[in-house]
Amino acid sequence: MSEVMEKVEPASVVQMEQAETLVRYRNVKKAFGDTVVLNNLDIDVKKGEKIALIGPSGSGKTTIIRMLMTLEQPTAGTIEVDGEMLWHKKVNGELKPADEKHLRKVRGNIGMVFQQYNLFPHMTIMKNCIEAPIHVLGLSKDEAKERAVAMLEKVGLADKVDMYPSQLSGGQQQRVAIARSLVMQPKVMLFDEVTAALDPELVGEVLQVIRDIAEEGKTTMMLITHEMDFARDVADRILFLDKGSIAEQGTPDDVLNHPKTERLKTFLGRFHA
C-alpha cells in the first residue's frame, strides 16, 4: 500500500496527509437503548479536508455530525476538535463529562447547515446573519455587518439584505443559512443533506455555493449527501457508512468508481439505474 502511495500520490494529497488533524473521533459508540447506531467509530479529519458521508438511511451519517454539534451525546468514546475534548474535560488527569460552558466553548468552532433553513421569519436577511456574531462572539454591530455583507456576497445574495426569508426562494434561503454559518468563522462546517428540502430546480444553486467554498480550500467540511456527482466534485475523501460502521473509505475515484464490497456496489447501483 505504501509503495503504491509513494508512486502515485499527488502533491495535494500529500499535503492533506501532512496537515494537522482538526476533528478526531476515537472508539465512538452511540446507542439508543438496545439499538446501536454507531459502533467503535474512528475518524480523523484534517484541517482543510472535505469529507463526504454517504450511505443508506439509518447507517449513522447524521448521528456523526449531530454528536459534533452536541445535539447527540456519545454513549462511549471521545471526540476532539482542534486538540480539545468536546464531550469531556481532563480533571486531575482523568476524563470527566464536560459541563455546558465547555460544550458551548468548543461548539463555537463548529458551524452547521441543516436540511431546513431555520431562518428567523420576522428578521431581515441581514438581521438573521448578525444576531449570533453580536450575541455569541461579542462583535460590534458594524463588525458583524461587515462580515455578513462579505458572506452574503460570497453566496450571491448581497442585494437581499433588507428582505425577509418569505420573500426568497428555498434555494436562496438555504444560501442565506450557509452565509449565516460562515459569518461565525467556524473551524469546521457541517452540511446535513442541505438540498433535501429543495425543489429539484433549486438544488444546483446551493451545491454550487458549497463547491465555490470548497474550492477556496480553507474551510474544513463534513457533508452528508445523496448527490454522488456532488460528492465526487467536492470531497477529498468519501466515507461509506453501513450499519453504524465505516464499510469503505477512500478518494472519490476509489469509492465511486472502484467499490470493493458488494454492499457499496449495491448502494451505488441505485444511482445508476
Sequence and secondary structure as in RCSB ss.txt:
>XXXX:A:sequence
MSEVMEKVEPASVVQMEQAETLVRYRNVKKAFGDTVVLNNLDIDVKKGEKIALIGPSGSGKTTIIRMLMTLEQPT
AGTIEVDGEMLWHKKVNGELKPADEKHLRKVRGNIGMVFQQYNLFPHMTIMKNCIEAPIHVLGLSKDEAKERAVA
MLEKVGLADKVDMYPSQLSGGQQQRVAIARSLVMQPKVMLFDEVTAALDPELVGEVLQVIRDIAEEGKTTMMLIT
HEMDFARDVADRILFLDKGSIAEQGTPDDVLNHPKTERLKTFLGRFHA
>XXXX:A:secstr
 HHHHHHH  HHHHHHHHS EEEEEEEEEEEETTEEEEEEEEEEEETT EEEEE  TTSSHHHHHHHHTTSS  S
EEEEEETTEESSEEEETTEEEE  HHHHHHHHTTEEEE SS    TTS HHHHHHHHHHHTS   HHHHHHHHHH
HHHHTT GGGTTS GGGS HHHHHHHHHHHHHHT  SEEEEESTTTTS HHHHHHHHHHHHHHHHH  SEEEEE 
S HHHHHHH SEEEEEETTEEEEEE HIIIIIS  SHHHHHHHHTT  
